[in-house]
Amino acid sequence: MAPAPPVSLFDGQFHHIAGTYDGALMKVYLDGGLVSSIGATGTIVSSSTAVLLGASLNNGAKAFFQQGMLDEARIYNQALTIGDVQVGCN
């Protein structure tokens, strides 16, 4: 799937962003609609990899989102369907 046209996430509104991975495809959804997918294999996280939500790790330095920029984060043990993502978006 070709990437969707650029969308500004910094428009003063909250947006629902979801990423899924089923062992074969990584998908990204924005406000309930699929915006990108790409084939992939392998695991997402290993026991030696940190999981960061609301932060990034760049060369050992942590960068954090501003307070209130991330809300209601969830991690599931299975890939969500587009229906699951759309329900979570409402």
N, C-alpha and C positions, 0 to 999 in steps of 0.2 A: 504494500500500500504506500502510495506517495505521501509525504508529509502534507498536512493541511497548511493553508496559508497562515502566516504568522498571526498570532492573537496576542493582544496585550493583556497580560494578567494584572497589570498595575493600573487598573482603571477605577480604583476606589471601591470596587465591589468584591465580595467574597466569591470564590469559585471552588467548585468541587473537582478535584483532580484525583484520578485513580490509575494505578499501574497494576497490570496483572501479568503473570508468567505461568504457563502450564507445562513447561519443560520443552516446548517446541516454538512458542511464539511469545514475545513480549508485546504488550499492548498498552497504550496510554489513552485515557479518556479525559475529556474536559467537559464539565457540566453535562455529563451523561452521554456524550457523543464520542465515538472513536475518532481520534485524530492521528494516530500513527501505530504501525505494528511492524515488527521485524522478527525474522527467524532467529532462534538462539537455542543453545543447548547448555547443559551444565546446571549447577546449583546456584542459588542466589547468594546464600551466606554460608560461610564455614564457621567452625567453632573459633577460628582465630581472626575473624573479621568483625569489626565493630558495626553495629547498626545505629545510624544516626538519623533521627527525625527532627527537623527544625535546625539542623546544623550540618556543616560540611567539614571535612577534614582534608586540608591541603598541605602536604609536606609537614605533617605533624601539628599544624596550627588549626585550631577550631574557629570557625566562623558561624555565628548564630543568627537565626532570623530575629527580627524585631519582635518584641512582646506582642502577642495577638495575631501574628502572621500565620500561625498554624493552629488549627483547632480540630478536635475530634479525630485524631490520627488512629488508624487501626491497622493491624497486620493479621492476615488470615493464613491458615495452614493449607489452603487450596486456592486455585485460581477462580476468581469470580467470573460469572457470565455477564454479558452486557445487561441482562435483566437485573442481576444483583447490583451492578454499578448504578443503574438508573434508579432503582429503589433507594439506594443509599444517597442519591443526589437530591431527593425530595425532602 
